[in-house]
């Protein structure tokens, strides 16, 4: 009787308990089995998930939900590593590689997205989500975002034992502020599992086996490119298996073709099932069961489904307003800048094979024309100091003459075209040895993390943006310290009043309080939505902001008064 009850509850959510056996299945995800167990323990879970589904449908009905290129927000991540041997105690570098994969896959920056068949290429979406290892723990202390614990347990199973210290694991950090990732040997051939939105906060998050986490270090092929975490974080963001966990089932997304069951390995395109004779299965989708090397896209419908969680009233909206990803001291980051694309169309002959700046050192092969290293540890460079950056070109056969250009976005505005931001403009050379150049960080650079871009091309006209013929672009993060430009803050200026806004939430008018010692300065106000897009339809008269024309949701208000900048969150209702 109980089994029938849970089956009805899942059916109400558009799910099924029918799992298709497959002789050659190699990927094993226990998310749906975990959901069934949670529903058995908590019958009210079905109601909470139904409410989330209703909110998702309302969001999908709004045309704004179809935007798929702007940034929704940045999610702080904590990684809990539980290990019984040295291999399972994965390195910081392996963890960083997984964060990099998530950022590539959820922002459509992965180079293999170009493998998407033409039939589905127009549906491949940028979900607008970024991930960063937490810089503050729940108590406000500095953290690396990584916890480690030795254990005598060799397998943990799928009953959430790893998520509690009482059962030998590590407790979750607050689910409203962090994405919790547990890395441990699950056992039973399970690669990973996740908890859908609506579940208990104490167990919220994702579990992945150590040899399936990231793309460097202790790994097991063919699941060695970090896509297990991409798949499981997809579940955590309310995505179902693409086949709907039933024969020709429903994954609750309109633009993913119906397919009979999971696909494994690397199928040949097209693979047609369930009457989808036009294009066949979307087996390259992250929510199928194919090998890591053969999954490389989310669809537009899946992106909208994930984004629904971060709108006003969304079950994960608090994550992108969390302070978990900020530096100690409570500084709230401004909207993450969106940078132009830059990519070499061919690395058949030459590519970037070495970059070094301070503590950042990376040796590599060809990265398909672009490498996103922004999740790697950021080297600190002091404003006003002299810095040396080193780089070299790798060649396949003949060594050609290559130009190197290095850019740093000193004012953090998402552009590399401002004065002084081209820090290296190296002449053409065919040497294969390491080259170096020295530059000085402006004293007026803005403190905090920003983008470093290295562009290598055989064409002297290649700039910081757009595609070019031969060569490669690599992006990294640097941390500028001691800059005289004021960083975002809500700090008190001397003994004057803090910046503030009220009432919050508001339906029409937001009062903006400017500190008394700033009242003589030129004041400007800008409003951004949760994707980082500026809202032009607001009007500021010097003390009040008219927000009546904004849609309901969470917004970021940027107040510039002279040389001071403050960021305030508010809710339009």
C-alpha positions in Angstrom: 0.0 0.0 0.0 2.8 2.5 0.9 4.6 1.7 -2.3 1.4 2.6 -4.3 1.1 5.8 -2.3 4.6 7.0 -3.2 4.1 6.0 -6.8 1.0 8.2 -6.9 2.9 11.0 -5.4 5.7 10.8 -7.9 3.1 10.5 -10.7 1.5 13.7 -9.5 4.9 15.4 -10.1 5.2 13.9 -13.6 7.6 11.2 -12.5 7.6 7.5 -12.5 9.0 4.6 -10.4 9.5 2.5 -13.5 13.2 2.1 -14.2 14.3 0.5 -17.4 16.9 -2.3 -17.2 19.7 -2.0 -19.7 22.3 -4.7 -20.3 25.2 -2.4 -21.1 24.4 0.4 -18.6 27.6 1.8 -17.0 26.6 5.1 -15.5 24.6 4.7 -12.2 22.8 7.7 -10.7 20.8 7.0 -7.5 18.8 10.3 -7.4 15.4 8.8 -8.2 15.9 6.0 -5.7 16.9 8.6 -3.1 13.8 10.6 -3.9 11.6 7.6 -3.3 13.2 6.9 0.0 12.8 10.6 1.1 9.1 10.5 0.1 8.6 7.4 2.2 10.1 9.2 5.2 8.3 12.5 4.6 4.9 12.3 2.8 4.7 16.2 2.8 7.7 16.3 0.4 5.3 15.6 -2.5 3.3 18.8 -1.6 6.5 20.9 -1.5 7.7 19.6 -4.8 4.3 20.2 -6.3 4.4 23.8 -5.2 7.9 24.2 -6.7 6.6 22.7 -9.9 3.7 25.2 -10.0 6.1 28.1 -9.5 8.3 26.7 -12.3 5.3 26.5 -14.7 4.4 30.1 -14.0 8.0 31.2 -14.7 8.1 29.2 -17.9 5.0 31.0 -19.1 6.8 34.4 -18.8 8.7 35.3 -22.0 11.6 36.7 -19.9 12.4 33.1 -18.9 13.5 32.3 -22.4 16.6 34.5 -22.1 19.5 32.2 -22.0 22.7 34.2 -22.3 22.7 36.5 -19.2 24.1 35.7 -15.8 21.5 34.6 -13.3 23.9 34.5 -10.3 26.9 32.9 -8.5 26.4 30.1 -6.1 28.9 29.5 -3.2 30.0 25.9 -3.0 31.4 23.8 -0.1 33.1 20.5 -0.8 33.1 17.9 2.0 35.7 15.3 1.3 35.4 12.0 3.2 38.2 9.5 2.6 39.5 6.1 3.8 42.7 6.2 1.8 45.0 8.6 0.1 43.4 8.3 -3.4 40.0 9.3 -1.9 41.5 12.4 -0.3 41.4 14.2 -3.6 43.6 17.2 -4.1 42.6 20.9 -4.1 43.6 20.9 -7.8 41.1 18.1 -8.6 38.4 20.0 -6.7 39.2 23.2 -8.6 39.0 21.3 -11.9 35.4 20.2 -11.0 34.4 23.8 -10.2 35.9 24.8 -13.6 33.8 22.1 -15.3 30.6 23.3 -13.7 31.3 26.9 -14.7 32.0 25.8 -18.3 29.0 23.5 -18.6 26.4 25.8 -16.9 27.6 28.8 -18.9 27.9 27.0 -22.3 31.7 27.7 -22.3 32.7 24.0 -22.7 34.6 23.6 -25.9 32.8 20.3 -26.8 29.5 22.0 -27.1 30.6 22.5 -30.7 30.0 18.8 -31.1 26.3 19.2 -30.7 24.5 18.0 -33.9 23.1 20.8 -36.1 19.6 19.5 -35.3 20.0 20.5 -31.6 22.6 23.3 -31.8 20.0 26.0 -31.6 18.7 24.6 -28.3 22.1 24.4 -26.5 21.8 26.9 -23.7 23.8 29.0 -21.3 22.0 28.4 -18.0 23.6 31.6 -16.6 24.9 30.0 -13.4 28.4 30.3 -11.9 29.9 28.4 -9.0 32.7 29.5 -6.7 34.3 27.8 -3.7 33.0 29.5 -0.6 35.2 32.2 0.9 33.3 32.5 4.2 32.0 29.7 6.4 28.6 29.9 8.2 30.2 31.8 11.1 31.7 34.4 8.8 35.3 33.1 9.0 37.6 32.8 6.1 37.5 29.4 4.4 38.9 27.6 1.4 35.4 26.1 0.8 36.8 22.6 1.4 36.4 20.3 4.4 38.2 17.0 4.8 37.7 14.1 7.2 39.4 10.7 7.5 37.1 7.8 8.1 37.3 4.0 8.4 34.2 3.6 6.3 35.1 2.3 2.8 31.6 2.8 1.4 28.8 5.2 2.4 25.7 4.0 0.5 22.8 6.3 -0.6 21.0 6.8 2.7 22.8 10.2 3.4 25.1 8.9 6.1 27.9 11.1 4.7 25.8 14.2 5.5 25.9 14.0 9.3 28.6 13.8 11.9 26.4 11.5 14.0 26.9 8.8 11.3 30.5 9.6 10.7 30.1 12.2 7.9 30.2 15.9 7.7 27.2 18.1 8.4 25.7 20.2 5.6 26.4 23.9 5.7 23.2 26.0 5.5 21.4 25.0 2.3 20.0 28.5 1.8 23.6 29.8 1.5 25.7 27.0 -0.1 25.6 24.2 -2.5 26.9 21.3 -0.5 29.0 18.7 -2.4 30.0 15.5 -0.6 32.9 13.5 -2.2 33.1 10.0 -0.9 33.0 6.4 -2.1 29.3 5.6 -2.4 29.7 1.9 -3.4 27.4 -0.3 -5.4 28.6 1.1 -8.7 26.9 4.4 -7.9 28.6 7.4 -9.4 26.6 10.0 -7.6 23.2 11.2 -6.5 21.4 14.5 -5.6 18.5 15.9 -3.7 15.8 17.7 -5.6 14.6 21.1 -4.4 12.0 20.8 -1.6 13.9 18.2 0.5 15.3 18.6 4.0 17.9 21.3 4.4 20.1 19.0 6.5 20.6 16.6 3.5 20.4 19.1 0.7 23.1 18.8 -1.9 25.0 16.4 -4.2 27.1 13.3 -3.5 29.8 12.2 -6.1 32.4 9.4 -5.9 36.0 10.7 -5.7 37.1 9.0 -8.9 34.3 10.7 -10.8 34.8 14.2 -9.5 36.6 16.7 -11.7 38.9 16.1 -14.7 42.3 15.8 -13.2 43.7 13.5 -10.5 42.2 10.3 -9.2 39.7 9.4 -11.9 38.0 6.5 -13.6 37.3 6.5 -17.4 34.9 7.0 -19.1 33.6 9.2 -16.3 36.7 11.3 -15.9 35.7 14.7 -17.3 33.6 16.1 -14.4 30.2 15.5 -16.0 28.9 13.3 -13.1 28.8 16.5 -11.0 27.2 18.4 -13.9 24.5 15.7 -14.1 23.9 15.6 -10.4 23.9 19.4 -10.0 21.3 19.4 -12.8 19.1 17.2 -10.5 19.8 19.6 -7.6 18.5 22.3 -9.9 15.3 20.4 -10.6 16.1 18.6 -13.8 14.9 15.1 -14.4 16.6 12.3 -16.4 15.9 13.1 -20.0 14.0 9.9 -20.6 11.7 10.7 -17.6 12.6 7.5 -15.8 10.0 5.5 -17.7 9.6 4.0 -21.2 9.1 7.1 -23.4 8.6 9.1 -20.2 8.3 12.8 -19.5 11.2 14.9 -18.1 8.9 17.9 -17.7 10.8 19.9 -20.4 9.2 20.7 -23.7 12.2 21.0 -26.0 13.9 17.6 -25.2 12.7 14.8 -27.5 10.9 11.9 -25.9 13.2 8.9 -25.7 12.6 5.3 -24.7 15.2 4.9 -22.0 18.7 6.0 -21.0 21.5 6.0 -23.5 24.9 4.8 -22.6 28.4 4.9 -24.1 28.7 7.2 -27.1 25.8 6.6 -29.5 25.9 7.5 -33.1 23.6 10.4 -34.2 20.8 10.1 -34.9 19.4 7.5 -32.5 15.7 7.4 -33.0 13.3 6.0 -30.3 9.7 6.6 -29.2 8.7 7.9 -32.6 11.0 10.9 -32.5 11.9 10.3 -36.2 13.0 13.9 -37.0 16.1 14.3 -34.9 16.2 11.3 -32.6 17.3 11.2 -29.0 19.2 14.2 -27.4 21.7 11.7 -26.0 24.4 14.4 -25.7 22.4 16.1 -23.0 23.9 16.2 -19.5 20.8 14.5 -18.1 21.2 11.3 -20.1 23.5 8.4 -19.1 26.2 8.7 -21.8 29.9 8.8 -21.2 31.4 12.1 -20.0 33.0 12.7 -23.3 29.7 12.4 -25.1 27.5 14.7 -23.1 27.9 18.5 -23.6 24.7 20.5 -23.5 21.6 21.7 -21.6 18.6 22.7 -23.6 16.9 26.1 -23.5 13.9 24.5 -21.7 16.2 23.0 -19.1 17.9 26.4 -18.6 14.5 28.0 -17.9 13.5 25.2 -15.5 16.7 25.8 -13.5 16.4 29.6 -13.6 12.9 29.4 -12.1 14.5 28.4 -8.8 16.2 31.8 -8.6 13.3 34.1 -9.2 11.3 35.8 -6.4 9.8 33.0 -4.3 12.0 30.4 -6.0 13.2 27.6 -3.7 16.9 28.4 -4.3 16.7 32.2 -4.7 18.6 32.9 -1.5 21.7 31.2 -2.8 22.5 34.0 -5.2 22.1 36.6 -2.5 24.2 34.6 -0.1 27.3 36.0 1.6 29.0 32.6 1.5 30.9 33.5 -1.6 32.1 36.8 -0.3 35.3 37.7 1.5 35.4 37.9 5.3 34.1 41.3 6.4 30.8 41.1 4.6 31.5 42.7 1.3 28.8 41.9 -1.1 30.0 41.4 -4.7 28.5 43.5 -7.5 26.8 41.6 -10.5 29.5 39.4 -12.1 30.7 41.0 -15.3 29.8 39.2 -18.5 32.9 39.0 -20.8 32.9 38.8 -24.6 33.8 35.5 -26.2 37.3 35.0 -27.6 38.4 31.8 -29.3 40.8 30.4 -31.9 38.9 28.4 -34.5 41.9 26.0 -35.1 44.6 24.6 -32.8 45.8 22.1 -35.4 49.2 23.9 -35.6 49.6 26.1 -32.5 48.2 26.7 -29.0 49.0 28.2 -25.6 51.0 25.7 -23.6 52.2 27.7 -20.6 51.0 30.6 -18.5 52.5 31.9 -15.2 51.6 34.9 -13.1 52.6 34.8 -9.5 51.2 31.6 -8.0 49.2 30.9 -11.1 51.2 28.3 -13.1 49.6 26.2 -15.9 51.1 23.9 -18.4 48.7 22.5 -21.0 48.1 21.1 -24.4 45.6 22.3 -27.0 42.3 23.3 -25.4 40.1 23.5 -28.5 40.8 27.2 -29.0 39.6 28.4 -25.5 40.3 27.5 -21.9 38.3 28.8 -18.9 40.6 28.8 -15.9 38.7 31.3 -13.9 37.9 28.8 -11.2 41.5 28.2 -10.5 43.1 29.8 -7.5 43.6 33.5 -8.2 47.1 35.0 -7.7 47.2 38.2 -5.8 48.8 41.2 -7.5 49.2 44.5 -5.6 48.1 47.8 -7.1 51.2 49.9 -8.0 53.5 46.9 -8.1 55.5 45.5 -11.0 54.5 42.0 -12.1 56.0 39.5 -14.5 53.8 37.3 -16.7 55.3 34.4 -18.6 53.8 32.4 -21.5 54.8 30.2 -24.4 53.4 28.6 -27.5 53.1 24.9 -28.3 53.2 23.7 -31.9 52.2 20.6 -33.8 55.1 20.3 -36.2 56.3 23.6 -37.7 56.9 26.5 -35.2 55.0 29.6 -36.6 55.3 33.2 -35.5 52.8 34.0 -32.8 51.7 37.2 -31.2 50.7 37.3 -27.5 48.4 39.8 -25.9 47.6 39.8 -22.2 44.6 41.8 -20.8 43.5 42.6 -17.2 40.1 44.1 -16.5 41.4 46.6 -13.9 38.1 48.4 -13.4 36.0 45.1 -13.4 33.5 46.4 -16.0 33.6 43.4 -18.2 35.7 45.1 -20.9 39.4 44.9 -21.9 39.3 48.0 -24.0 39.8 50.6 -21.2 43.1 52.5 -21.1 46.0 50.4 -19.7 44.2 47.1 -19.7 46.3 45.6 -22.5 49.2 44.9 -20.2 51.3 42.9 -22.7 51.5 43.3 -26.5 54.3 40.9 -27.5 55.7 40.9 -31.0 55.6 37.8 -33.2 58.0 35.1 -32.4 58.3 31.4 -33.3 60.4 30.4 -30.3 59.1 27.4 -28.3 60.8 28.6 -25.1 59.0 30.6 -22.3 58.7 34.3 -23.0 58.2 36.9 -20.3 56.9 40.5 -20.0 56.7 43.0 -17.2 53.9 45.4 -16.4 52.8 47.6 -13.6 49.4 47.3 -11.9 47.8 50.8 -11.8 47.5 52.3 -8.3 43.9 53.2 -9.2 43.0 49.6 -10.1 39.9 48.3 -8.3 40.6 45.9 -5.5 39.1 42.4 -5.7 39.0 39.5 -8.2 38.8 40.3 -11.9 39.5 38.6 -15.3 42.9 38.0 -16.8 42.8 37.1 -20.6 45.7 35.7 -22.6 45.3 35.7 -26.4 47.8 34.0 -28.7 47.3 34.4 -32.5 49.3 34.3 -35.7 47.5 37.6 -36.7 48.7 40.9 -35.1 45.2 42.3 -35.6 43.6 39.8 -33.2 42.0 41.6 -30.2 40.4 40.6 -26.9 37.1 39.6 -28.4 35.6 37.5 -31.2 36.8 34.4 -33.0 40.0 34.3 -35.0 41.7 31.8 -37.2 44.7 30.1 -35.6 45.6 30.2 -31.9 44.0 30.1 -28.5 42.6 32.2 -25.7 42.8 31.4 -22.0 41.0 33.2 -19.2 42.0 33.3 -15.5 41.1 35.2 -12.4 43.5 37.5 -10.5 43.0 39.2 -7.2 44.0 42.9 -7.0 44.9 44.2 -3.6 45.5 47.7 -2.3 43.8 49.5 -5.2 42.7 53.1 -4.6 39.4 52.7 -6.5 36.7 52.0 -3.9 35.2 48.5 -4.0 31.6 47.7 -3.5 30.5 48.1 0.1 27.8 49.0 2.4 30.4 50.3 4.8 30.0 53.2 7.2 31.9 56.3 6.0 33.5 57.8 9.1 30.7 58.4 11.6 28.1 59.2 8.9 24.9 57.3 8.2 25.2 54.1 6.1 23.7 53.8 2.7 20.3 52.2 2.9 17.0 51.7 1.1 13.4 51.4 2.4 10.8 50.1 2.4 12.1 46.6 1.5 10.2 44.8 -0.1 8.5 47.6 -2.0 5.7 47.7 -4.6 6.4 51.0 -6.3 8.8 53.5 -4.7 12.2 52.8 -3.0 13.7 55.5 -0.8 17.5 55.8 -1.1 19.4 57.2 1.9 22.8 58.7 1.0 25.3 59.4 3.8 25.4 63.0 4.7 29.1 63.5 3.7 28.2 62.2 0.2 25.2 64.5 -0.4 27.3 67.1 -2.3 28.6 64.4 -4.7 27.1 63.5 -8.0 24.9 60.5 -7.3 23.8 57.9 -9.8 21.7 54.8 -9.3 21.5 51.6 -11.4 19.4 48.5 -10.9 20.3 45.0 -12.1 18.2 41.9 -12.1 19.4 38.5 -10.8 20.9 37.7 -14.2 23.1 40.8 -14.1 21.2 42.8 -16.7 20.6 46.5 -16.1 17.0 47.6 -15.8 16.6 50.8 -17.8 13.0 51.5 -16.9 13.6 52.9 -13.4 13.8 56.6 -12.6 15.8 58.2 -9.7 15.1 61.7 -8.6 17.9 62.1 -6.1 16.1 60.5 -3.1 13.5 58.1 -4.5 13.6 55.3 -7.1 10.5 54.5 -9.0 10.4 50.7 -9.5 6.7 50.3 -10.3 7.5 49.1 -13.8 9.8 46.3 -12.7 8.6 42.7 -12.6 8.4 41.1 -9.2 11.7 39.6 -8.0 15.1 40.2 -6.4 17.2 43.1 -7.6 20.6 44.7 -6.9 20.8 48.5 -6.5 24.2 50.1 -7.2 24.6 53.6 -5.8 27.6 55.7 -6.9 28.3 58.8 -5.0 31.5 60.5 -5.9 34.3 57.9 -5.6 32.2 55.6 -3.3 30.0 52.7 -4.5 27.5 50.8 -2.5 25.3 47.8 -3.4 21.9 47.1 -1.8 19.6 44.2 -2.4 15.8 44.8 -2.6 12.7 42.9 -3.4 10.0 44.2 -5.8 6.6 42.7 -5.0 
